[in-house]
């Protein structure tokens, strides 16, 4: 006879949750053991993002320094002219773009 009472259903849910917790605990222990055995690979996985971040910071500092040397505080001003309207010749496919 299937689960007929409310208590039977609660027992089934708690049994399923305990099974999931046990599975989680066993797999976590296995993962920790494997990481401990392969400590060089684990250390590499932990340090790789840090090394990449430091390299990117170093490149950014170098570029900032190079741009600071070449930067002109007051660059010359050039006026922007009017874009001429497109007048297509007879055998040309010229189109005028509207922009703001």
N, CA, C and O atoms as CSV, one atom per row, in Angstrom:
chain,resi,resn,atom,element,x,y,z
A,1,UNK,N,N,0.846,-1.167,0.000
A,1,UNK,CA,C,0.000,0.000,0.000
A,1,UNK,C,C,0.895,1.234,0.000
A,1,UNK,O,O,1.779,1.344,0.850
A,2,UNK,N,N,0.688,2.178,-0.942
A,2,UNK,CA,C,1.547,3.358,-1.001
A,2,UNK,C,C,1.423,4.182,0.275
A,2,UNK,O,O,0.618,3.898,1.162
A,3,UNK,N,N,2.253,5.208,0.322
A,3,UNK,CA,C,2.306,6.043,1.522
A,3,UNK,C,C,0.935,6.650,1.780
A,3,UNK,O,O,0.449,7.498,1.032
A,4,UNK,N,N,0.350,6.195,2.838
A,4,UNK,CA,C,-1.033,6.588,3.093
A,4,UNK,C,C,-1.130,7.715,4.096
A,4,UNK,O,O,-2.089,8.486,4.059
A,5,UNK,N,N,-0.188,7.831,4.969
A,5,UNK,CA,C,-0.305,8.863,5.999
A,5,UNK,C,C,0.656,10.000,5.720
A,5,UNK,O,O,1.603,9.880,4.943
A,6,UNK,N,N,0.380,11.084,6.370
A,6,UNK,CA,C,1.235,12.277,6.241
A,6,UNK,C,C,2.628,11.983,6.799
A,6,UNK,O,O,3.629,12.450,6.255
A,7,UNK,N,N,2.690,11.213,7.879
A,7,UNK,CA,C,3.973,10.890,8.501
A,7,UNK,C,C,4.855,10.061,7.574
A,7,UNK,O,O,6.073,10.238,7.552
A,8,UNK,N,N,4.242,9.153,6.806
A,8,UNK,CA,C,5.018,8.351,5.860
A,8,UNK,C,C,5.664,9.238,4.790
A,8,UNK,O,O,6.808,9.009,4.397
A,9,UNK,N,N,4.926,10.246,4.324
A,9,UNK,CA,C,5.461,11.155,3.318
A,9,UNK,C,C,6.590,12.014,3.894
A,9,UNK,O,O,7.587,12.273,3.220
A,10,UNK,N,N,6.424,12.454,5.151
A,10,UNK,CA,C,7.470,13.243,5.800
A,10,UNK,C,C,8.715,12.393,5.980
A,10,UNK,O,O,9.829,12.877,5.774
A,11,UNK,N,N,8.540,11.113,6.366
A,11,UNK,CA,C,9.681,10.213,6.525
A,11,UNK,C,C,10.411,10.013,5.193
A,11,UNK,O,O,11.640,9.948,5.161
A,12,UNK,N,N,9.653,9.914,4.094
A,12,UNK,CA,C,10.267,9.737,2.778
A,12,UNK,C,C,11.091,10.959,2.391
A,12,UNK,O,O,12.194,10.819,1.865
A,13,UNK,N,N,10.566,12.159,2.647
A,13,UNK,CA,C,11.280,13.390,2.309
A,13,UNK,C,C,12.550,13.515,3.149
A,13,UNK,O,O,13.606,13.867,2.623
A,14,UNK,N,N,12.457,13.229,4.446
A,14,UNK,CA,C,13.643,13.334,5.296
A,14,UNK,C,C,14.690,12.281,4.901
A,14,UNK,O,O,15.890,12.544,4.973
A,15,UNK,N,N,14.237,11.098,4.487
A,15,UNK,CA,C,15.161,10.066,4.025
A,15,UNK,C,C,15.880,10.526,2.750
A,15,UNK,O,O,17.083,10.311,2.599
A,16,UNK,N,N,15.132,11.163,1.831
A,16,UNK,CA,C,15.727,11.652,0.580
A,16,UNK,C,C,16.739,12.757,0.872
A,16,UNK,O,O,17.801,12.807,0.250
A,17,UNK,N,N,16.414,13.644,1.815
A,17,UNK,CA,C,17.345,14.728,2.154
A,17,UNK,C,C,18.601,14.181,2.824
A,17,UNK,O,O,19.701,14.672,2.571
A,18,UNK,N,N,18.449,13.178,3.668
A,18,UNK,CA,C,19.617,12.580,4.307
A,18,UNK,C,C,20.501,11.894,3.267
A,18,UNK,O,O,21.728,11.925,3.365
A,19,UNK,N,N,19.870,11.279,2.279
A,19,UNK,CA,C,20.641,10.646,1.202
A,19,UNK,C,C,21.424,11.665,0.407
A,19,UNK,O,O,22.574,11.424,0.041
A,20,UNK,N,N,20.805,12.807,0.137
A,20,UNK,CA,C,21.496,13.874,-0.598
A,20,UNK,C,C,22.654,14.426,0.218
A,20,UNK,O,O,23.729,14.687,-0.322
A,21,UNK,N,N,22.436,14.605,1.522
A,21,UNK,CA,C,23.501,15.120,2.368
A,21,UNK,C,C,24.666,14.134,2.438
A,21,UNK,O,O,25.829,14.533,2.383
A,22,UNK,N,N,24.351,12.865,2.558
A,22,UNK,CA,C,25.399,11.839,2.601
A,22,UNK,C,C,26.184,11.827,1.287
A,22,UNK,O,O,27.411,11.732,1.285
A,23,UNK,N,N,25.464,11.925,0.180
A,23,UNK,CA,C,26.123,11.949,-1.128
A,23,UNK,C,C,27.023,13.181,-1.244
A,23,UNK,O,O,28.149,13.088,-1.734
A,24,UNK,N,N,26.528,14.321,-0.797
A,24,UNK,CA,C,27.321,15.554,-0.829
A,24,UNK,C,C,28.579,15.404,0.024
A,24,UNK,O,O,29.664,15.802,-0.400
A,25,UNK,N,N,28.444,14.840,1.207
A,25,UNK,CA,C,29.575,14.670,2.116
A,25,UNK,C,C,30.624,13.729,1.515
A,25,UNK,O,O,31.821,14.010,1.582
A,26,UNK,N,N,30.182,12.620,0.932
A,26,UNK,CA,C,31.118,11.656,0.351
A,26,UNK,C,C,31.853,12.271,-0.844
A,26,UNK,O,O,33.070,12.129,-0.965
A,27,UNK,N,N,31.120,12.949,-1.721
A,27,UNK,CA,C,31.753,13.546,-2.905
A,27,UNK,C,C,32.684,14.698,-2.521
A,27,UNK,O,O,33.722,14.887,-3.154
A,28,UNK,N,N,32.327,15.461,-1.502
A,28,UNK,CA,C,33.204,16.540,-1.045
A,28,UNK,C,C,34.487,15.978,-0.461
A,28,UNK,O,O,35.571,16.503,-0.714
A,29,UNK,N,N,34.366,14.907,0.322
A,29,UNK,CA,C,35.557,14.266,0.883
A,29,UNK,C,C,36.458,13.739,-0.225
A,29,UNK,O,O,37.678,13.888,-0.164
A,30,UNK,N,N,35.856,13.126,-1.233
A,30,UNK,CA,C,36.633,12.611,-2.370
A,30,UNK,C,C,37.353,13.754,-3.095
A,30,UNK,O,O,38.519,13.624,-3.470
A,31,UNK,N,N,36.658,14.853,-3.284
A,31,UNK,CA,C,37.244,15.995,-3.973
A,31,UNK,C,C,38.410,16.571,-3.169
A,31,UNK,O,O,39.435,16.941,-3.743
A,32,UNK,N,N,38.262,16.648,-1.865
A,32,UNK,CA,C,39.336,17.169,-1.016
A,32,UNK,C,C,40.545,16.243,-1.059
A,32,UNK,O,O,41.683,16.709,-1.121
A,33,UNK,N,N,40.306,14.938,-1.025
A,33,UNK,CA,C,41.415,13.966,-1.090
A,33,UNK,C,C,42.150,14.099,-2.421
A,33,UNK,O,O,43.381,14.095,-2.448
A,34,UNK,N,N,41.413,14.218,-3.524
A,34,UNK,CA,C,42.058,14.358,-4.837
A,34,UNK,C,C,42.833,15.666,-4.939
A,34,UNK,O,O,43.924,15.697,-5.509
A,35,UNK,N,N,42.281,16.746,-4.392
A,35,UNK,CA,C,42.982,18.030,-4.424
A,35,UNK,C,C,44.251,17.961,-3.577
A,35,UNK,O,O,45.271,18.547,-3.943
A,36,UNK,N,N,44.199,17.253,-2.453
A,36,UNK,CA,C,45.368,17.124,-1.593
A,36,UNK,C,C,46.466,16.298,-2.270
A,36,UNK,O,O,47.651,16.613,-2.157
A,37,UNK,N,N,46.059,15.244,-2.968
A,37,UNK,CA,C,47.043,14.407,-3.666
A,37,UNK,C,C,47.703,15.166,-4.814
A,37,UNK,O,O,48.894,14.995,-5.075
A,38,UNK,N,N,46.935,15.991,-5.486
A,38,UNK,CA,C,47.460,16.762,-6.614
A,38,UNK,C,C,47.631,18.214,-6.164
A,38,UNK,O,O,47.002,19.120,-6.711
A,39,UNK,N,N,48.479,18.423,-5.174
A,39,UNK,CA,C,48.595,19.742,-4.574
A,39,UNK,C,C,49.213,20.766,-5.521
A,39,UNK,O,O,48.920,21.957,-5.418
A,40,UNK,N,N,50.058,20.318,-6.437
A,40,UNK,CA,C,50.660,21.262,-7.389
A,40,UNK,C,C,49.609,21.819,-8.343
A,40,UNK,O,O,49.585,23.016,-8.630
A,41,UNK,N,N,48.740,20.929,-8.832
A,41,UNK,CA,C,47.666,21.384,-9.718
A,41,UNK,C,C,46.684,22.288,-8.993
A,41,UNK,O,O,46.213,23.281,-9.549
A,42,UNK,N,N,46.375,21.939,-7.740
A,42,UNK,CA,C,45.461,22.762,-6.945
A,42,UNK,C,C,46.063,24.137,-6.677
A,42,UNK,O,O,45.369,25.151,-6.744
A,43,UNK,N,N,47.354,24.162,-6.375
A,43,UNK,CA,C,48.027,25.436,-6.145
A,43,UNK,C,C,48.046,26.273,-7.426
A,43,UNK,O,O,47.886,27.493,-7.383
A,44,UNK,N,N,48.243,25.604,-8.565
A,44,UNK,CA,C,48.211,26.308,-9.847
A,44,UNK,C,C,46.845,26.909,-10.138
A,44,UNK,O,O,46.743,28.021,-10.656
A,45,UNK,N,N,45.792,26.164,-9.800
A,45,UNK,CA,C,44.441,26.681,-10.027
A,45,UNK,C,C,44.147,27.870,-9.122
A,45,UNK,O,O,43.393,28.767,-9.501
A,46,UNK,N,N,44.724,27.884,-7.955
A,46,UNK,CA,C,44.508,29.005,-7.049
A,46,UNK,C,C,45.343,30.223,-7.436
A,46,UNK,O,O,44.896,31.361,-7.289
A,47,UNK,N,N,46.554,29.980,-7.930
A,47,UNK,CA,C,47.453,31.092,-8.221
A,47,UNK,C,C,47.317,31.650,-9.640
A,47,UNK,O,O,47.696,32.797,-9.879
A,48,UNK,N,N,46.791,30.878,-10.578
A,48,UNK,CA,C,46.694,31.334,-11.969
A,48,UNK,C,C,45.894,32.634,-12.115
A,48,UNK,O,O,46.372,33.549,-12.786
A,49,UNK,N,N,44.706,32.761,-11.524
A,49,UNK,CA,C,43.995,34.038,-11.656
A,49,UNK,C,C,44.759,35.206,-11.038
A,49,UNK,O,O,44.721,36.324,-11.553
A,50,UNK,N,N,45.445,34.942,-9.945
A,50,UNK,CA,C,46.218,35.994,-9.292
A,50,UNK,C,C,47.382,36.450,-10.178
A,50,UNK,O,O,47.652,37.646,-10.291
A,51,UNK,N,N,48.056,35.504,-10.794
A,51,UNK,CA,C,49.181,35.836,-11.681
A,51,UNK,C,C,48.694,36.605,-12.899
A,51,UNK,O,O,49.323,37.580,-13.312
A,52,UNK,N,N,47.578,36.175,-13.477
A,52,UNK,CA,C,47.023,36.877,-14.645
A,52,UNK,C,C,46.609,38.289,-14.268
A,52,UNK,O,O,46.837,39.230,-15.029
A,53,UNK,N,N,46.000,38.441,-13.098
A,53,UNK,CA,C,45.581,39.766,-12.647
A,53,UNK,C,C,46.794,40.681,-12.446
A,53,UNK,O,O,46.745,41.858,-12.802
A,54,UNK,N,N,47.880,40.147,-11.881
A,54,UNK,CA,C,49.080,40.951,-11.692
A,54,UNK,C,C,49.725,41.325,-13.030
A,54,UNK,O,O,50.233,42.436,-13.179
A,55,UNK,N,N,49.707,40.409,-14.001
A,55,UNK,CA,C,50.221,40.740,-15.333
A,55,UNK,C,C,49.405,41.852,-15.991
A,55,UNK,O,O,49.962,42.771,-16.591
A,56,UNK,N,N,48.087,41.756,-15.870
A,56,UNK,CA,C,47.231,42.797,-16.451
A,56,UNK,C,C,47.455,44.144,-15.763
A,56,UNK,O,O,47.447,45.186,-16.417
A,57,UNK,N,N,47.655,44.121,-14.444
A,57,UNK,CA,C,47.940,45.356,-13.716
A,57,UNK,C,C,49.269,45.951,-14.176
A,57,UNK,O,O,49.389,47.164,-14.348
A,58,UNK,N,N,50.260,45.093,-14.372
A,58,UNK,CA,C,51.567,45.558,-14.833
A,58,UNK,C,C,51.445,46.203,-16.220
A,58,UNK,O,O,51.998,47.277,-16.453
A,59,UNK,N,N,50.724,45.553,-17.139
A,59,UNK,CA,C,50.524,46.127,-18.470
A,59,UNK,C,C,49.796,47.465,-18.383
A,59,UNK,O,O,50.143,48.404,-19.100
A,60,UNK,N,N,48.796,47.561,-17.516
A,60,UNK,CA,C,48.046,48.803,-17.381
A,60,UNK,C,C,48.934,49.920,-16.862
A,60,UNK,O,O,48.846,51.050,-17.342
A,61,UNK,N,N,49.790,49.624,-15.889
A,61,UNK,CA,C,50.701,50.643,-15.363
A,61,UNK,C,C,51.701,51.093,-16.421
A,61,UNK,O,O,52.011,52.280,-16.517
A,62,UNK,N,N,52.208,50.154,-17.215
A,62,UNK,CA,C,53.147,50.517,-18.289
A,62,UNK,C,C,52.462,51.406,-19.318
A,62,UNK,O,O,53.022,52.416,-19.743
A,63,UNK,N,N,51.264,51.035,-19.712
A,63,UNK,CA,C,50.535,51.830,-20.716
A,63,UNK,C,C,50.186,53.206,-20.167
A,63,UNK,O,O,50.296,54.200,-20.884
A,64,UNK,N,N,49.766,53.280,-18.900
A,64,UNK,CA,C,49.474,54.587,-18.301
A,64,UNK,C,C,50.720,55.466,-18.285
A,64,UNK,O,O,50.638,56.667,-18.543
A,65,UNK,N,N,51.852,54.882,-17.989
A,65,UNK,CA,C,53.101,55.641,-17.968
A,65,UNK,C,C,53.462,56.132,-19.373
A,65,UNK,O,O,53.850,57.286,-19.551
A,66,UNK,N,N,53.334,55.259,-20.358
A,66,UNK,CA,C,53.659,55.652,-21.738
A,66,UNK,C,C,52.697,56.717,-22.245
A,66,UNK,O,O,53.116,57.635,-22.950
A,67,UNK,N,N,51.421,56.615,-21.902
A,67,UNK,CA,C,50.462,57.621,-22.348
A,67,UNK,C,C,50.670,58.947,-21.628
A,67,UNK,O,O,50.428,60.009,-22.203
A,68,UNK,N,N,51.113,58.897,-20.384
A,68,UNK,CA,C,51.363,60.135,-19.651
A,68,UNK,C,C,52.533,60.897,-20.273
A,68,UNK,O,O,52.544,62.128,-20.264
A,69,UNK,N,N,53.511,60.180,-20.809
A,69,UNK,CA,C,54.651,60.821,-21.455
A,69,UNK,C,C,54.212,61.490,-22.752
A,69,UNK,O,O,54.651,62.601,-23.050
A,70,UNK,N,N,53.359,60.838,-23.521
A,70,UNK,CA,C,52.973,61.331,-24.841
A,70,UNK,C,C,51.743,62.236,-24.807
A,70,UNK,O,O,51.387,62.820,-25.830
A,71,UNK,N,N,51.105,62.360,-23.683
A,71,UNK,CA,C,49.838,63.086,-23.622
A,71,UNK,C,C,50.064,64.591,-23.767
A,71,UNK,O,O,50.943,65.170,-23.129
A,72,UNK,N,N,49.259,65.197,-24.610
A,72,UNK,CA,C,49.285,66.635,-24.817
A,72,UNK,C,C,48.083,67.213,-24.081
A,72,UNK,O,O,46.942,66.854,-24.368
A,73,UNK,N,N,48.344,68.119,-23.124
A,73,UNK,CA,C,47.239,68.650,-22.327
A,73,UNK,C,C,46.293,69.507,-23.143
A,73,UNK,O,O,45.087,69.512,-22.896
A,74,UNK,N,N,46.820,70.220,-24.098
A,74,UNK,CA,C,46.000,71.119,-24.909
A,74,UNK,C,C,46.154,70.768,-26.377
A,74,UNK,O,O,46.918,71.423,-27.086
A,75,UNK,N,N,45.448,69.750,-26.851
A,75,UNK,CA,C,45.570,69.392,-28.270
A,75,UNK,C,C,44.925,70.465,-29.146
A,75,UNK,O,O,44.033,71.183,-28.694
A,76,UNK,N,N,45.370,70.573,-30.383
A,76,UNK,CA,C,44.788,71.591,-31.271
A,76,UNK,C,C,43.322,71.281,-31.574
A,76,UNK,O,O,42.903,70.124,-31.611
A,77,UNK,N,N,42.560,72.351,-31.789
A,77,UNK,CA,C,41.138,72.219,-32.078
A,77,UNK,C,C,40.939,72.279,-33.582
A,77,UNK,O,O,41.429,73.195,-34.243
A,78,UNK,N,N,40.225,71.310,-34.120
A,78,UNK,CA,C,39.911,71.275,-35.537
A,78,UNK,C,C,38.404,71.370,-35.687
A,78,UNK,O,O,37.673,70.582,-35.086
A,79,UNK,N,N,37.925,72.327,-36.481
A,79,UNK,CA,C,36.471,72.423,-36.674
A,79,UNK,C,C,35.958,71.256,-37.522
A,79,UNK,O,O,36.630,70.776,-38.435
A,80,UNK,N,N,34.770,70.831,-37.191
A,80,UNK,CA,C,34.139,69.760,-37.959
A,80,UNK,C,C,33.302,70.407,-39.047
A,80,UNK,O,O,32.405,71.201,-38.763
A,81,UNK,N,N,33.598,70.067,-40.288
A,81,UNK,CA,C,32.884,70.654,-41.411
A,81,UNK,C,C,31.529,69.991,-41.629
A,81,UNK,O,O,31.201,68.986,-40.998
A,82,UNK,N,N,30.765,70.564,-42.518
A,82,UNK,CA,C,29.459,70.034,-42.870
A,82,UNK,C,C,29.658,68.866,-43.831
A,82,UNK,O,O,30.490,68.927,-44.735
A,83,UNK,N,N,28.888,67.813,-43.624
A,83,UNK,CA,C,28.956,66.668,-44.516
A,83,UNK,C,C,28.176,67.025,-45.785
A,83,UNK,O,O,26.996,67.367,-45.706
A,84,UNK,N,N,28.815,66.950,-46.939
A,84,UNK,CA,C,28.110,67.337,-48.169
A,84,UNK,C,C,26.984,66.359,-48.495
A,84,UNK,O,O,27.094,65.159,-48.243
A,85,UNK,N,N,25.909,66.885,-49.054
A,85,UNK,CA,C,24.783,66.055,-49.451
A,85,UNK,C,C,25.185,65.247,-50.678
A,85,UNK,O,O,25.894,65.724,-51.564
A,86,UNK,N,N,24.721,64.042,-50.695
A,86,UNK,CA,C,25.070,63.137,-51.779
A,86,UNK,C,C,24.186,63.438,-52.994
A,86,UNK,O,O,22.958,63.396,-52.915
A,87,UNK,N,N,24.817,63.729,-54.074
A,87,UNK,CA,C,24.102,63.937,-55.338
A,87,UNK,C,C,24.615,62.861,-56.281
A,87,UNK,O,O,25.717,62.976,-56.819
A,88,UNK,N,N,23.822,61.819,-56.483
A,88,UNK,CA,C,24.334,60.689,-57.263
A,88,UNK,C,C,24.455,61.014,-58.746
A,88,UNK,O,O,23.557,61.610,-59.341
A,89,UNK,N,N,25.564,60.620,-59.323
A,89,UNK,CA,C,25.689,60.705,-60.780
A,89,UNK,C,C,24.734,59.683,-61.423
A,89,UNK,O,O,24.138,58.873,-60.713
A,90,UNK,N,N,24.590,59.709,-62.699
A,90,UNK,CA,C,23.611,58.803,-63.339
A,90,UNK,C,C,23.898,57.314,-63.113
A,90,UNK,O,O,22.956,56.531,-62.990
A,91,UNK,N,N,25.153,56.908,-63.056
A,91,UNK,CA,C,25.461,55.479,-62.925
A,91,UNK,C,C,26.075,55.129,-61.568
A,91,UNK,O,O,26.879,54.201,-61.479
A,92,UNK,N,N,25.714,55.845,-60.532
A,92,UNK,CA,C,26.274,55.608,-59.198
A,92,UNK,C,C,25.137,55.345,-58.210
A,92,UNK,O,O,24.035,55.876,-58.353
A,93,UNK,N,N,25.423,54.528,-57.224
A,93,UNK,CA,C,24.406,54.267,-56.197
A,93,UNK,C,C,24.839,54.975,-54.913
A,93,UNK,O,O,25.409,54.351,-54.017
A,94,UNK,N,N,24.573,56.252,-54.828
A,94,UNK,CA,C,24.934,57.072,-53.698
A,94,UNK,C,C,23.718,57.266,-52.812
A,94,UNK,O,O,22.622,57.531,-53.305
A,95,UNK,N,N,23.911,57.133,-51.486
A,95,UNK,CA,C,22.783,57.299,-50.567
A,95,UNK,C,C,23.179,58.286,-49.479
A,95,UNK,O,O,24.304,58.261,-48.982
A,96,UNK,N,N,22.245,59.151,-49.118
A,96,UNK,CA,C,22.476,60.118,-48.044
A,96,UNK,C,C,22.014,59.490,-46.736
A,96,UNK,O,O,20.904,58.967,-46.638
A,97,UNK,N,N,22.881,59.551,-45.742
A,97,UNK,CA,C,22.524,59.063,-44.407
A,97,UNK,C,C,22.057,60.212,-43.555
A,97,UNK,O,O,22.626,61.302,-43.600
A,98,UNK,N,N,21.018,59.971,-42.776
A,98,UNK,CA,C,20.528,60.993,-41.855
A,98,UNK,C,C,21.105,60.670,-40.489
A,98,UNK,O,O,21.010,59.537,-40.016
A,99,UNK,N,N,21.700,61.663,-39.861
A,99,UNK,CA,C,22.276,61.447,-38.543
A,99,UNK,C,C,22.031,62.674,-37.695
A,99,UNK,O,O,21.719,63.748,-38.211
A,100,UNK,N,N,22.173,62.513,-36.397
A,100,UNK,CA,C,21.970,63.640,-35.488
A,100,UNK,C,C,23.248,63.961,-34.785
A,100,UNK,O,O,23.290,64.884,-33.972
